[in-house]
Amino acid sequence: MYMIGDAAKASGLPTKTVRYYADVGLVKPDARSQSGYRLYGHAELKKLIFVRRARAFGFSVDECRELLDLYEDRERPSREVKKLALQRIGEIEMKMEELQLLHHELSHLAEACRGDDRPDCPILSSFADDEELPGLRP
């Protein structure tokens, strides 16, 4: 059994995050020590690592819960897992497009800025503009 600090260290997560995952019912401690500390077994440690990796791919806590349920269900169809992965890929692709637009616009603004001793700055003027950047969601 791992005390929460040891489980956090072994899983590569901050203790606060492990505590949060327990509080939201994502990865529950296996038991509690006599003094009330959360204790994690090997199975829970594997789940913490699983969640850390899934979160690194940008899956939400709710999506991680769904992925954990699928992981634990040995009768699951793999299409359900693939569906979640493909949805996440679509979200990543949308974010990449947004970032590319931001990169293009900010590069254009930086190029237009003289960067000298004068106070006028197209970068700041653009930030104060009421118009949204084209193609970006608010």
A tleap script that builds the chain and sets N, CA, C and O, in Angstrom:
source leaprc.protein.ff14SB
mol = sequence {
  NMET TYR MET ILE GLY ASP ALA ALA LYS ALA
  SER GLY LEU PRO THR LYS THR VAL ARG TYR
  TYR ALA ASP VAL GLY LEU VAL LYS PRO ASP
  ALA ARG SER GLN SER GLY TYR ARG LEU TYR
  GLY HIE ALA GLU LEU LYS LYS LEU ILE PHE
  VAL ARG ARG ALA ARG ALA PHE GLY PHE SER
  VAL ASP GLU CYS ARG GLU LEU LEU ASP LEU
  TYR GLU ASP ARG GLU ARG PRO SER ARG GLU
  VAL LYS LYS LEU ALA LEU GLN ARG ILE GLY
  GLU ILE GLU MET LYS MET GLU GLU LEU GLN
  LEU LEU HIE HIE GLU LEU SER HIE LEU ALA
  GLU ALA CYS ARG GLY ASP ASP ARG PRO ASP
  CYS PRO ILE LEU SER SER PHE ALA ASP ASP
  GLU GLU LEU PRO GLY LEU ARG CPRO
}
set mol.1.N position { 0.841 -1.186 0.000 }
set mol.1.CA position { 0.000 0.000 0.000 }
set mol.1.C position { 0.881 1.241 0.000 }
set mol.1.O position { 1.910 1.301 0.672 }
set mol.2.N position { 0.452 2.212 -0.761 }
set mol.2.CA position { 1.176 3.475 -0.877 }
set mol.2.C position { 0.400 4.567 -0.147 }
set mol.2.O position { -0.809 4.708 -0.327 }
set mol.3.N position { 1.097 5.326 0.668 }
set mol.3.CA position { 0.471 6.520 1.237 }
set mol.3.C position { 0.335 7.520 0.103 }
set mol.3.O position { 1.024 7.396 -0.910 }
set mol.4.N position { -0.520 8.487 0.246 }
set mol.4.CA position { -0.843 9.393 -0.852 }
set mol.4.C position { 0.392 10.065 -1.449 }
set mol.4.O position { 0.488 10.192 -2.670 }
set mol.5.N position { 1.328 10.494 -0.621 }
set mol.5.CA position { 2.538 11.137 -1.133 }
set mol.5.C position { 3.381 10.192 -1.969 }
set mol.5.O position { 3.947 10.587 -2.988 }
set mol.6.N position { 3.461 8.938 -1.532 }
set mol.6.CA position { 4.215 7.934 -2.277 }
set mol.6.C position { 3.510 7.575 -3.582 }
set mol.6.O position { 4.156 7.383 -4.612 }
set mol.7.N position { 2.183 7.485 -3.531 }
set mol.7.CA position { 1.408 7.197 -4.742 }
set mol.7.C position { 1.557 8.338 -5.746 }
set mol.7.O position { 1.675 8.113 -6.950 }
set mol.8.N position { 1.549 9.560 -5.230 }
set mol.8.CA position { 1.723 10.717 -6.101 }
set mol.8.C position { 3.082 10.672 -6.778 }
set mol.8.O position { 3.188 10.850 -7.991 }
set mol.9.N position { 4.102 10.436 -5.999 }
set mol.9.CA position { 5.464 10.387 -6.544 }
set mol.9.C position { 5.602 9.258 -7.576 }
set mol.9.O position { 6.161 9.461 -8.653 }
set mol.10.N position { 5.092 8.076 -7.238 }
set mol.10.CA position { 5.206 6.922 -8.128 }
set mol.10.C position { 4.414 7.106 -9.422 }
set mol.10.O position { 4.783 6.559 -10.462 }
set mol.11.N position { 3.331 7.870 -9.360 }
set mol.11.CA position { 2.504 8.073 -10.553 }
set mol.11.C position { 2.916 9.304 -11.350 }
set mol.11.O position { 2.442 9.513 -12.467 }
set mol.12.N position { 3.798 10.119 -10.775 }
set mol.12.CA position { 4.230 11.330 -11.469 }
set mol.12.C position { 3.228 12.466 -11.380 }
set mol.12.O position { 3.218 13.360 -12.226 }
set mol.13.N position { 2.394 12.433 -10.365 }
set mol.13.CA position { 1.371 13.464 -10.168 }
set mol.13.C position { 1.625 14.216 -8.862 }
set mol.13.O position { 2.195 13.657 -7.926 }
set mol.14.N position { 1.208 15.471 -8.796 }
set mol.14.CA position { 1.267 16.178 -7.517 }
set mol.14.C position { 0.273 15.561 -6.520 }
set mol.14.O position { -0.781 15.064 -6.916 }
set mol.15.N position { 0.606 15.596 -5.269 }
set mol.15.CA position { -0.279 15.059 -4.235 }
set mol.15.C position { -1.656 15.712 -4.298 }
set mol.15.O position { -2.676 15.047 -4.119 }
set mol.16.N position { -1.676 17.009 -4.552 }
set mol.16.CA position { -2.946 17.736 -4.641 }
set mol.16.C position { -3.830 17.161 -5.752 }
set mol.16.O position { -5.048 17.079 -5.595 }
set mol.17.N position { -3.228 16.771 -6.855 }
set mol.17.CA position { -3.979 16.198 -7.975 }
set mol.17.C position { -4.522 14.827 -7.610 }
set mol.17.O position { -5.665 14.507 -7.937 }
set mol.18.N position { -3.719 14.016 -6.937 }
set mol.18.CA position { -4.181 12.692 -6.501 }
set mol.18.C position { -5.362 12.860 -5.549 }
set mol.18.O position { -6.353 12.136 -5.645 }
set mol.19.N position { -5.253 13.807 -4.643 }
set mol.19.CA position { -6.340 14.084 -3.700 }
set mol.19.C position { -7.604 14.529 -4.461 }
set mol.19.O position { -8.712 14.100 -4.137 }
set mol.20.N position { -7.426 15.385 -5.467 }
set mol.20.CA position { -8.549 15.852 -6.283 }
set mol.20.C position { -9.213 14.678 -7.005 }
set mol.20.O position { -10.438 14.564 -7.010 }
set mol.21.N position { -8.409 13.813 -7.610 }
set mol.21.CA position { -8.970 12.661 -8.317 }
set mol.21.C position { -9.772 11.776 -7.375 }
set mol.21.O position { -10.792 11.212 -7.771 }
set mol.22.N position { -9.324 11.653 -6.141 }
set mol.22.CA position { -10.081 10.882 -5.147 }
set mol.22.C position { -11.370 11.610 -4.783 }
set mol.22.O position { -12.425 10.988 -4.661 }
set mol.23.N position { -11.285 12.923 -4.610 }
set mol.23.CA position { -12.461 13.709 -4.223 }
set mol.23.C position { -13.563 13.663 -5.277 }
set mol.23.O position { -14.746 13.669 -4.938 }
set mol.24.N position { -13.177 13.616 -6.571 }
set mol.24.CA position { -14.186 13.574 -7.642 }
set mol.24.C position { -14.537 12.140 -8.035 }
set mol.24.O position { -15.295 11.918 -8.979 }
set mol.25.N position { -13.983 11.168 -7.307 }
set mol.25.CA position { -14.323 9.775 -7.531 }
set mol.25.C position { -13.684 9.151 -8.757 }
set mol.25.O position { -14.151 8.120 -9.241 }
set mol.26.N position { -12.631 9.754 -9.263 }
set mol.26.CA position { -11.973 9.216 -10.454 }
set mol.26.C position { -11.102 8.019 -10.093 }
set mol.26.O position { -11.251 6.946 -10.677 }
set mol.27.N position { -10.202 8.195 -9.143 }
set mol.27.CA position { -9.358 7.106 -8.637 }
set mol.27.C position { -9.444 7.169 -7.120 }
set mol.27.O position { -8.846 8.035 -6.481 }
set mol.28.N position { -10.194 6.243 -6.564 }
set mol.28.CA position { -10.429 6.245 -5.126 }
set mol.28.C position { -9.320 5.491 -4.402 }
set mol.28.O position { -8.792 4.508 -4.920 }
set mol.29.N position { -8.968 5.953 -3.204 }
set mol.29.CA position { -7.981 5.204 -2.421 }
set mol.29.C position { -8.527 3.821 -2.081 }
set mol.29.O position { -9.734 3.628 -1.937 }
set mol.30.N position { -7.625 2.883 -1.959 }
set mol.30.CA position { -7.997 1.504 -1.642 }
set mol.30.C position { -8.455 1.394 -0.190 }
set mol.30.O position { -9.325 0.589 0.142 }
set mol.31.N position { -7.854 2.218 0.666 }
set mol.31.CA position { -8.168 2.168 2.097 }
set mol.31.C position { -7.666 3.450 2.751 }
set mol.31.O position { -7.141 4.348 2.094 }
set mol.32.N position { -7.844 3.501 4.050 }
set mol.32.CA position { -7.311 4.611 4.853 }
set mol.32.C position { -6.483 4.022 5.981 }
set mol.32.O position { -6.790 2.961 6.525 }
set mol.33.N position { -5.426 4.746 6.314 }
set mol.33.CA position { -4.595 4.306 7.439 }
set mol.33.C position { -5.343 4.584 8.736 }
set mol.33.O position { -6.383 5.242 8.727 }
set mol.34.N position { -4.821 4.088 9.838 }
set mol.34.CA position { -5.451 4.333 11.143 }
set mol.34.C position { -5.517 5.822 11.448 }
set mol.34.O position { -6.422 6.281 12.144 }
set mol.35.N position { -4.558 6.572 10.926 }
set mol.35.CA position { -4.568 8.017 11.173 }
set mol.35.C position { -5.336 8.778 10.083 }
set mol.35.O position { -5.313 10.008 10.064 }
set mol.36.N position { -6.012 8.063 9.179 }
set mol.36.CA position { -6.879 8.710 8.197 }
set mol.36.C position { -6.238 9.032 6.860 }
set mol.36.O position { -6.896 9.608 5.994 }
set mol.37.N position { -4.981 8.681 6.666 }
set mol.37.CA position { -4.324 8.959 5.392 }
set mol.37.C position { -4.851 8.028 4.305 }
set mol.37.O position { -5.142 6.859 4.557 }
set mol.38.N position { -4.968 8.562 3.104 }
set mol.38.CA position { -5.421 7.764 1.973 }
set mol.38.C position { -4.318 6.788 1.577 }
set mol.38.O position { -3.146 7.153 1.486 }
set mol.39.N position { -4.715 5.552 1.345 }
set mol.39.CA position { -3.768 4.511 0.950 }
set mol.39.C position { -4.175 3.974 -0.423 }
set mol.39.O position { -5.351 3.729 -0.690 }
set mol.40.N position { -3.188 3.802 -1.269 }
set mol.40.CA position { -3.424 3.341 -2.630 }
set mol.40.C position { -2.700 2.031 -2.867 }
set mol.40.O position { -1.519 1.893 -2.547 }
set mol.41.N position { -3.420 1.070 -3.433 }
set mol.41.CA position { -2.820 -0.201 -3.804 }
set mol.41.C position { -2.222 -0.120 -5.201 }
set mol.41.O position { -2.260 0.926 -5.849 }
set mol.42.N position { -1.675 -1.231 -5.649 }
set mol.42.CA position { -1.035 -1.287 -6.969 }
set mol.42.C position { -2.037 -0.973 -8.088 }
set mol.42.O position { -1.701 -0.264 -9.036 }
set mol.43.N position { -3.257 -1.494 -7.984 }
set mol.43.CA position { -4.275 -1.250 -9.016 }
set mol.43.C position { -4.606 0.238 -9.107 }
set mol.43.O position { -4.752 0.773 -10.206 }
set mol.44.N position { -4.724 0.903 -7.972 }
set mol.44.CA position { -5.034 2.341 -7.969 }
set mol.44.C position { -3.858 3.143 -8.517 }
set mol.44.O position { -4.045 4.139 -9.215 }
set mol.45.N position { -2.658 2.704 -8.197 }
set mol.45.CA position { -1.471 3.369 -8.727 }
set mol.45.C position { -1.458 3.287 -10.258 }
set mol.45.O position { -1.163 4.270 -10.938 }
set mol.46.N position { -1.781 2.110 -10.786 }
set mol.46.CA position { -1.859 1.959 -12.245 }
set mol.46.C position { -2.927 2.888 -12.836 }
set mol.46.O position { -2.735 3.445 -13.917 }
set mol.47.N position { -4.032 3.053 -12.139 }
set mol.47.CA position { -5.093 3.947 -12.611 }
set mol.47.C position { -4.622 5.402 -12.582 }
set mol.47.O position { -4.931 6.172 -13.492 }
set mol.48.N position { -3.885 5.776 -11.554 }
set mol.48.CA position { -3.350 7.144 -11.498 }
set mol.48.C position { -2.417 7.406 -12.675 }
set mol.48.O position { -2.468 8.475 -13.285 }
set mol.49.N position { -1.570 6.440 -12.994 }
set mol.49.CA position { -0.665 6.580 -14.141 }
set mol.49.C position { -1.476 6.658 -15.431 }
set mol.49.O position { -1.184 7.469 -16.310 }
set mol.50.N position { -2.492 5.810 -15.535 }
set mol.50.CA position { -3.389 5.808 -16.695 }
set mol.50.C position { -4.003 7.197 -16.888 }
set mol.50.O position { -3.989 7.743 -17.992 }
set mol.51.N position { -4.537 7.756 -15.812 }
set mol.51.CA position { -5.179 9.073 -15.885 }
set mol.51.C position { -4.159 10.155 -16.231 }
set mol.51.O position { -4.451 11.046 -17.029 }
set mol.52.N position { -2.971 10.087 -15.643 }
set mol.52.CA position { -1.931 11.077 -15.968 }
set mol.52.C position { -1.629 11.060 -17.463 }
set mol.52.O position { -1.506 12.110 -18.093 }
set mol.53.N position { -1.512 9.877 -18.014 }
set mol.53.CA position { -1.210 9.758 -19.447 }
set mol.53.C position { -2.379 10.242 -20.300 }
set mol.53.O position { -2.175 10.940 -21.294 }
set mol.54.N position { -3.589 9.879 -19.921 }
set mol.54.CA position { -4.765 10.327 -20.676 }
set mol.54.C position { -4.896 11.848 -20.612 }
set mol.54.O position { -5.219 12.493 -21.610 }
set mol.55.N position { -4.645 12.413 -19.435 }
set mol.55.CA position { -4.710 13.878 -19.291 }
set mol.55.C position { -3.639 14.557 -20.141 }
set mol.55.O position { -3.858 15.655 -20.654 }
set mol.56.N position { -2.481 13.911 -20.293 }
set mol.56.CA position { -1.414 14.471 -21.128 }
set mol.56.C position { -1.866 14.580 -22.578 }
set mol.56.O position { -1.383 15.440 -23.315 }
set mol.57.N position { -2.789 13.718 -22.994 }
set mol.57.CA position { -3.363 13.802 -24.337 }
set mol.57.C position { -4.533 14.771 -24.404 }
set mol.57.O position { -5.145 14.948 -25.457 }
set mol.58.N position { -4.838 15.392 -23.285 }
set mol.58.CA position { -5.876 16.419 -23.265 }
set mol.58.C position { -7.276 15.920 -22.954 }
set mol.58.O position { -8.239 16.672 -23.102 }
set mol.59.N position { -7.414 14.672 -22.528 }
set mol.59.CA position { -8.731 14.176 -22.166 }
set mol.59.C position { -9.182 14.837 -20.871 }
set mol.59.O position { -8.386 15.014 -19.949 }
set mol.60.N position { -10.446 15.198 -20.801 }
set mol.60.CA position { -11.006 15.822 -19.602 }
set mol.60.C position { -11.135 14.782 -18.491 }
set mol.60.O position { -10.966 13.586 -18.727 }
set mol.61.N position { -11.430 15.242 -17.295 }
set mol.61.CA position { -11.625 14.328 -16.170 }
set mol.61.C position { -12.792 13.386 -16.466 }
set mol.61.O position { -12.706 12.189 -16.191 }
set mol.62.N position { -13.877 13.913 -17.023 }
set mol.62.CA position { -15.018 13.062 -17.358 }
set mol.62.C position { -14.658 12.050 -18.440 }
set mol.62.O position { -15.078 10.894 -18.376 }
set mol.63.N position { -13.889 12.477 -19.426 }
set mol.63.CA position { -13.449 11.546 -20.467 }
set mol.63.C position { -12.517 10.485 -19.874 }
set mol.63.O position { -12.565 9.321 -20.271 }
set mol.64.N position { -11.680 10.887 -18.934 }
set mol.64.CA position { -10.806 9.918 -18.249 }
set mol.64.C position { -11.638 8.902 -17.483 }
set mol.64.O position { -11.302 7.718 -17.446 }
set mol.65.N position { -12.713 9.359 -16.877 }
set mol.65.CA position { -13.606 8.451 -16.153 }
set mol.65.C position { -14.183 7.422 -17.127 }
set mol.65.O position { -14.236 6.229 -16.829 }
set mol.66.N position { -14.610 7.901 -18.289 }
set mol.66.CA position { -15.150 7.014 -19.307 }
set mol.66.C position { -14.080 6.043 -19.814 }
set mol.66.O position { -14.352 4.856 -19.997 }
set mol.67.N position { -12.870 6.547 -20.038 }
set mol.67.CA position { -11.769 5.692 -20.482 }
set mol.67.C position { -11.418 4.642 -19.425 }
set mol.67.O position { -11.157 3.486 -19.756 }
set mol.68.N position { -11.413 5.048 -18.156 }
set mol.68.CA position { -11.146 4.087 -17.081 }
set mol.68.C position { -12.217 3.001 -17.029 }
set mol.68.O position { -11.915 1.825 -16.828 }
set mol.69.N position { -13.469 3.411 -17.211 }
set mol.69.CA position { -14.558 2.425 -17.239 }
set mol.69.C position { -14.344 1.435 -18.380 }
set mol.69.O position { -14.531 0.230 -18.210 }
set mol.70.N position { -13.957 1.943 -19.527 }
set mol.70.CA position { -13.695 1.065 -20.670 }
set mol.70.C position { -12.487 0.171 -20.405 }
set mol.70.O position { -12.487 -1.007 -20.763 }
set mol.71.N position { -11.461 0.737 -19.775 }
set mol.71.CA position { -10.249 -0.024 -19.435 }
set mol.71.C position { -10.579 -1.196 -18.517 }
set mol.71.O position { -10.053 -2.297 -18.677 }
set mol.72.N position { -11.456 -0.938 -17.555 }
set mol.72.CA position { -11.798 -1.967 -16.576 }
set mol.72.C position { -12.790 -2.998 -17.111 }
set mol.72.O position { -12.907 -4.092 -16.560 }
set mol.73.N position { -13.499 -2.655 -18.175 }
set mol.73.CA position { -14.481 -3.561 -18.776 }
set mol.73.C position { -13.794 -4.423 -19.830 }
set mol.73.O position { -13.570 -3.970 -20.952 }
set mol.74.N position { -13.466 -5.644 -19.480 }
set mol.74.CA position { -12.746 -6.537 -20.393 }
set mol.74.C position { -13.633 -7.018 -21.552 }
set mol.74.O position { -13.130 -7.614 -22.504 }
set mol.75.N position { -14.927 -6.767 -21.480 }
set mol.75.CA position { -15.858 -7.158 -22.547 }
set mol.75.C position { -16.153 -6.007 -23.502 }
set mol.75.O position { -16.968 -6.153 -24.413 }
set mol.76.N position { -15.503 -4.869 -23.302 }
set mol.76.CA position { -15.789 -3.668 -24.079 }
set mol.76.C position { -15.422 -3.869 -25.555 }
set mol.76.O position { -14.488 -4.602 -25.882 }
set mol.77.N position { -16.171 -3.210 -26.431 }
set mol.77.CA position { -15.738 -3.177 -27.831 }
set mol.77.C position { -14.695 -2.063 -27.992 }
set mol.77.O position { -14.862 -0.966 -27.457 }
set mol.78.N position { -13.649 -2.348 -28.712 }
set mol.78.CA position { -12.591 -1.340 -28.866 }
set mol.78.C position { -13.080 -0.121 -29.638 }
set mol.78.O position { -12.456 0.937 -29.576 }
set mol.79.N position { -14.204 -0.255 -30.374 }
set mol.79.CA position { -14.726 0.891 -31.126 }
set mol.79.C position { -15.072 2.063 -30.213 }
set mol.79.O position { -14.981 3.219 -30.626 }
set mol.80.N position { -15.468 1.772 -28.978 }
set mol.80.CA position { -15.798 2.841 -28.035 }
set mol.80.C position { -14.553 3.646 -27.674 }
set mol.80.O position { -14.610 4.871 -27.564 }
set mol.81.N position { -13.441 2.963 -27.492 }
set mol.81.CA position { -12.176 3.629 -27.175 }
set mol.81.C position { -11.712 4.439 -28.376 }
set mol.81.O position { -11.294 5.589 -28.242 }
set mol.82.N position { -11.790 3.826 -29.548 }
set mol.82.CA position { -11.373 4.514 -30.778 }
set mol.82.C position { -12.226 5.752 -31.015 }
set mol.82.O position { -11.714 6.785 -31.448 }
set mol.83.N position { -13.516 5.656 -30.736 }
set mol.83.CA position { -14.423 6.797 -30.911 }
set mol.83.C position { -13.955 7.978 -30.054 }
set mol.83.O position { -13.905 9.110 -30.535 }
set mol.84.N position { -13.616 7.720 -28.800 }
set mol.84.CA position { -13.127 8.776 -27.915 }
set mol.84.C position { -11.809 9.355 -28.422 }
set mol.84.O position { -11.600 10.567 -28.388 }
set mol.85.N position { -10.928 8.482 -28.889 }
set mol.85.CA position { -9.631 8.949 -29.407 }
set mol.85.C position { -9.827 9.809 -30.649 }
set mol.85.O position { -9.181 10.847 -30.793 }
set mol.86.N position { -10.712 9.387 -31.543 }
set mol.86.CA position { -10.954 10.169 -32.764 }
set mol.86.C position { -11.596 11.519 -32.452 }
set mol.86.O position { -11.290 12.518 -33.103 }
set mol.87.N position { -12.479 11.551 -31.464 }
set mol.87.CA position { -13.056 12.828 -31.041 }
set mol.87.C position { -11.966 13.753 -30.534 }
set mol.87.O position { -11.952 14.941 -30.856 }
set mol.88.N position { -11.053 13.212 -29.744 }
set mol.88.CA position { -9.959 14.026 -29.195 }
set mol.88.C position { -9.044 14.503 -30.311 }
set mol.88.O position { -8.581 15.643 -30.282 }
set mol.89.N position { -8.775 13.654 -31.291 }
set mol.89.CA position { -7.958 14.060 -32.442 }
set mol.89.C position { -8.621 15.228 -33.165 }
set mol.89.O position { -7.943 16.180 -33.553 }
set mol.90.N position { -9.928 15.164 -33.349 }
set mol.90.CA position { -10.651 16.272 -33.983 }
set mol.90.C position { -10.511 17.562 -33.194 }
set mol.90.O position { -10.319 18.630 -33.775 }
set mol.91.N position { -10.607 17.470 -31.879 }
set mol.91.CA position { -10.441 18.656 -31.034 }
set mol.91.C position { -9.020 19.213 -31.144 }
set mol.91.O position { -8.823 20.427 -31.191 }
set mol.92.N position { -8.039 18.319 -31.183 }
set mol.92.CA position { -6.641 18.748 -31.331 }
set mol.92.C position { -6.439 19.445 -32.660 }
set mol.92.O position { -5.768 20.474 -32.731 }
set mol.93.N position { -7.022 18.884 -33.723 }
set mol.93.CA position { -6.887 19.499 -35.049 }
set mol.93.C position { -7.516 20.890 -35.081 }
set mol.93.O position { -6.960 21.808 -35.685 }
set mol.94.N position { -8.677 21.051 -34.431 }
set mol.94.CA position { -9.308 22.377 -34.366 }
set mol.94.C position { -8.419 23.353 -33.609 }
set mol.94.O position { -8.270 24.506 -34.015 }
set mol.95.N position { -7.835 22.900 -32.521 }
set mol.95.CA position { -6.957 23.750 -31.724 }
set mol.95.C position { -5.714 24.126 -32.528 }
set mol.95.O position { -5.237 25.259 -32.448 }
set mol.96.N position { -5.197 23.185 -33.293 }
set mol.96.CA position { -4.031 23.476 -34.131 }
set mol.96.C position { -4.358 24.558 -35.163 }
set mol.96.O position { -3.544 25.444 -35.422 }
set mol.97.N position { -5.557 24.478 -35.749 }
set mol.97.CA position { -5.974 25.505 -36.715 }
set mol.97.C position { -6.075 26.866 -36.030 }
set mol.97.O position { -5.630 27.876 -36.575 }
set mol.98.N position { -6.659 26.888 -34.841 }
set mol.98.CA position { -6.773 28.136 -34.089 }
set mol.98.C position { -5.396 28.704 -33.763 }
set mol.98.O position { -5.159 29.903 -33.911 }
set mol.99.N position { -4.499 27.840 -33.323 }
set mol.99.CA position { -3.148 28.297 -32.995 }
set mol.99.C position { -2.412 28.800 -34.234 }
set mol.99.O position { -1.650 29.763 -34.153 }
set mol.100.N position { -2.632 28.161 -35.370 }
set mol.100.CA position { -1.993 28.607 -36.603 }
set mol.100.C position { -2.504 29.998 -36.983 }
set mol.100.O position { -1.728 30.852 -37.413 }
set mol.101.N position { -3.813 30.222 -36.823 }
set mol.101.CA position { -4.373 31.550 -37.088 }
set mol.101.C position { -3.781 32.592 -36.139 }
set mol.101.O position { -3.418 33.688 -36.564 }
set mol.102.N position { -3.687 32.252 -34.869 }
set mol.102.CA position { -3.098 33.162 -33.893 }
set mol.102.C position { -1.635 33.452 -34.227 }
set mol.102.O position { -1.189 34.596 -34.148 }
set mol.103.N position { -0.913 32.433 -34.593 }
set mol.103.CA position { 0.499 32.591 -34.969 }
set mol.103.C position { 0.626 33.536 -36.149 }
set mol.103.O position { 1.459 34.442 -36.148 }
set mol.104.N position { -0.198 33.319 -37.141 }
set mol.104.CA position { -0.154 34.163 -38.348 }
set mol.104.C position { -0.469 35.622 -38.004 }
set mol.104.O position { 0.247 36.535 -38.417 }
set mol.105.N position { -1.537 35.826 -37.252 }
set mol.105.CA position { -1.959 37.191 -36.913 }
set mol.105.C position { -0.923 37.896 -36.026 }
set mol.105.O position { -0.588 39.056 -36.267 }
set mol.106.N position { -0.425 37.209 -35.021 }
set mol.106.CA position { 0.555 37.821 -34.126 }
set mol.106.C position { 1.871 38.082 -34.857 }
set mol.106.O position { 2.529 39.091 -34.600 }
set mol.107.N position { 2.256 37.197 -35.753 }
set mol.107.CA position { 3.465 37.427 -36.552 }
set mol.107.C position { 3.295 38.669 -37.417 }
set mol.107.O position { 4.212 39.479 -37.550 }
set mol.108.N position { 2.121 38.805 -37.996 }
set mol.108.CA position { 1.824 39.982 -38.824 }
set mol.108.C position { 1.901 41.258 -37.977 }
set mol.108.O position { 2.482 42.258 -38.400 }
set mol.109.N position { 1.311 41.212 -36.785 }
set mol.109.CA position { 1.334 42.377 -35.899 }
set mol.109.C position { 2.756 42.698 -35.443 }
set mol.109.O position { 3.142 43.867 -35.412 }
set mol.110.N position { 3.524 41.699 -35.096 }
set mol.110.CA position { 4.905 41.922 -34.654 }
set mol.110.C position { 5.738 42.515 -35.793 }
set mol.110.O position { 6.604 43.360 -35.566 }
set mol.111.N position { 5.470 42.067 -37.001 }
set mol.111.CA position { 6.184 42.602 -38.164 }
set mol.111.C position { 5.817 44.071 -38.400 }
set mol.111.O position { 6.657 44.871 -38.814 }
set mol.112.N position { 4.545 44.415 -38.131 }
set mol.112.CA position { 4.073 45.780 -38.353 }
set mol.112.C position { 4.548 46.745 -37.257 }
set mol.112.O position { 4.565 47.958 -37.463 }
set mol.113.N position { 4.928 46.214 -36.113 }
set mol.113.CA position { 5.373 47.066 -35.004 }
set mol.113.C position { 6.816 47.500 -35.244 }
set mol.113.O position { 7.684 46.681 -35.547 }
set mol.114.N position { 7.053 48.790 -35.105 }
set mol.114.CA position { 8.409 49.303 -35.317 }
set mol.114.C position { 9.363 48.878 -34.211 }
set mol.114.O position { 10.557 48.690 -34.449 }
set mol.115.N position { 8.837 48.729 -33.011 }
set mol.115.CA position { 9.687 48.326 -31.900 }
set mol.115.C position { 10.730 49.370 -31.536 }
set mol.115.O position { 11.842 49.033 -31.128 }
set mol.116.N position { 10.363 50.650 -31.687 }
set mol.116.CA position { 11.309 51.726 -31.386 }
set mol.116.C position { 10.834 52.521 -30.173 }
set mol.116.O position { 10.067 52.006 -29.360 }
set mol.117.N position { 11.277 53.755 -30.044 }
set mol.117.CA position { 10.938 54.581 -28.886 }
set mol.117.C position { 9.565 55.243 -28.987 }
set mol.117.O position { 9.111 55.868 -28.029 }
set mol.118.N position { 8.910 55.117 -30.122 }
set mol.118.CA position { 7.587 55.738 -30.281 }
set mol.118.C position { 6.531 54.921 -29.536 }
set mol.118.O position { 6.653 53.703 -29.409 }
set mol.119.N position { 5.485 55.608 -29.040 }
set mol.119.CA position { 4.461 54.907 -28.267 }
set mol.119.C position { 3.453 54.130 -29.114 }
set mol.119.O position { 2.810 53.209 -28.612 }
set mol.120.N position { 3.306 54.491 -30.395 }
set mol.120.CA position { 2.300 53.789 -31.196 }
set mol.120.C position { 2.739 52.346 -31.435 }
set mol.120.O position { 3.897 52.069 -31.747 }
set mol.121.N position { 1.768 51.428 -31.277 }
set mol.121.CA position { 2.086 50.005 -31.394 }
set mol.121.C position { 0.878 49.268 -31.970 }
set mol.121.O position { -0.171 49.214 -31.327 }
set mol.122.N position { 1.006 48.705 -33.161 }
set mol.122.CA position { -0.120 47.983 -33.758 }
set mol.122.C position { -0.522 46.732 -32.970 }
set mol.122.O position { -1.659 46.272 -33.074 }
set mol.123.N position { 0.387 46.193 -32.200 }
set mol.123.CA position { 0.051 45.012 -31.395 }
set mol.123.C position { -0.971 45.409 -30.333 }
set mol.123.O position { -2.015 44.772 -30.198 }
set mol.124.N position { -0.661 46.473 -29.578 }
set mol.124.CA position { -1.585 46.929 -28.533 }
set mol.124.C position { -2.875 47.446 -29.121 }
set mol.124.O position { -3.949 47.229 -28.560 }
set mol.125.N position { -2.779 48.133 -30.252 }
set mol.125.CA position { -3.985 48.646 -30.912 }
set mol.125.C position { -4.901 47.494 -31.314 }
set mol.125.O position { -6.120 47.583 -31.170 }
set mol.126.N position { -4.319 46.434 -31.808 }
set mol.126.CA position { -5.112 45.263 -32.206 }
set mol.126.C position { -5.775 44.615 -30.997 }
set mol.126.O position { -6.931 44.199 -31.072 }
set mol.127.N position { -5.048 44.525 -29.877 }
set mol.127.CA position { -5.631 43.930 -28.679 }
set mol.127.C position { -6.822 44.745 -28.175 }
set mol.127.O position { -7.760 44.190 -27.604 }
set mol.128.N position { -6.783 46.052 -28.386 }
set mol.128.CA position { -7.860 46.929 -27.937 }
set mol.128.C position { -9.005 47.002 -28.928 }
set mol.128.O position { -10.059 47.553 -28.610 }
set mol.129.N position { -8.822 46.457 -30.125 }
set mol.129.CA position { -9.839 46.500 -31.174 }
set mol.129.C position { -11.039 45.646 -30.766 }
set mol.129.O position { -10.876 44.592 -30.151 }
set mol.130.N position { -12.236 46.103 -31.108 }
set mol.130.CA position { -13.458 45.389 -30.757 }
set mol.130.C position { -13.722 44.166 -31.636 }
set mol.130.O position { -14.523 43.308 -31.265 }
set mol.131.N position { -13.076 44.072 -32.774 }
set mol.131.CA position { -13.334 42.976 -33.694 }
set mol.131.C position { -12.598 41.711 -33.254 }
set mol.131.O position { -11.482 41.775 -32.738 }
set mol.132.N position { -13.238 40.566 -33.466 }
set mol.132.CA position { -12.615 39.272 -33.182 }
set mol.132.C position { -11.705 38.893 -34.337 }
set mol.132.O position { -11.900 39.346 -35.465 }
set mol.133.N position { -10.730 38.075 -34.057 }
set mol.133.CA position { -9.878 37.554 -35.115 }
set mol.133.C position { -10.709 36.592 -35.965 }
set mol.133.O position { -11.513 35.833 -35.424 }
set mol.134.N position { -10.528 36.611 -37.261 }
set mol.134.CA position { -11.336 35.741 -38.134 }
set mol.134.C position { -11.102 34.268 -37.834 }
set mol.134.O position { -9.966 33.824 -37.665 }
set mol.135.N position { -12.212 33.513 -37.770 }
set mol.135.CA position { -12.107 32.067 -37.602 }
set mol.135.C position { -11.898 31.591 -36.181 }
set mol.135.O position { -11.856 30.384 -35.945 }
set mol.136.N position { -11.767 32.491 -35.231 }
set mol.136.CA position { -11.531 32.065 -33.846 }
set mol.136.C position { -12.811 32.153 -33.043 }
set mol.136.O position { -13.600 33.087 -33.188 }
set mol.137.N position { -12.998 31.159 -32.194 }
set mol.137.CA position { -14.151 31.182 -31.298 }
set mol.137.C position { -13.823 32.072 -30.115 }
set mol.137.O position { -12.671 32.137 -29.687 }
set mol.138.N position { -14.830 32.762 -29.580 }
set mol.138.CA position { -14.581 33.599 -28.392 }
set mol.138.C position { -14.265 32.767 -27.175 }
set mol.138.O position { -14.031 33.315 -26.097 }
savepdb mol mol.pdb
quit
